[in-house]
């Protein structure tokens, strides 16, 4: 039972990461009409740095929480 729960959590975490990367990819792939906002450029740079593999083998912790950051396990537990 614990193994199945752990597997569901891993799948939920992978889906969360997939949705986040897809969202940001869509945002940053759109061409800018005017001069880009400095906040946009900063966010784009942060996104690109998060996609870069970590050479030391340590996983980076997010510095800030975003509105689309949610715990899928809580969603599954509440609806399941």
Secondary structure as the mmCIF struct_conf table of DSSP 4:
data_model
#
loop_
_struct_conf.conf_type_id
_struct_conf.id
_struct_conf.beg_label_comp_id
_struct_conf.beg_label_asym_id
_struct_conf.beg_label_seq_id
_struct_conf.end_label_comp_id
_struct_conf.end_label_asym_id
_struct_conf.end_label_seq_id
HELX_RH_AL_P HELX_RH_AL_P1 UNK A 2 UNK A 29
BEND BEND1 UNK A 30 UNK A 30
HELX_LH_PP_P HELX_LH_PP_P1 UNK A 31 UNK A 32
BEND BEND2 UNK A 33 UNK A 35
HELX_LH_PP_P HELX_LH_PP_P2 UNK A 36 UNK A 37
HELX_RH_AL_P HELX_RH_AL_P2 UNK A 38 UNK A 51
BEND BEND3 UNK A 52 UNK A 52
TURN_TY1_P TURN_TY1_P1 UNK A 55 UNK A 56
BEND BEND4 UNK A 57 UNK A 57
HELX_LH_PP_P HELX_LH_PP_P3 UNK A 58 UNK A 62
BEND BEND5 UNK A 63 UNK A 64
TURN_TY1_P TURN_TY1_P2 UNK A 67 UNK A 68
HELX_RH_AL_P HELX_RH_AL_P3 UNK A 72 UNK A 79
#
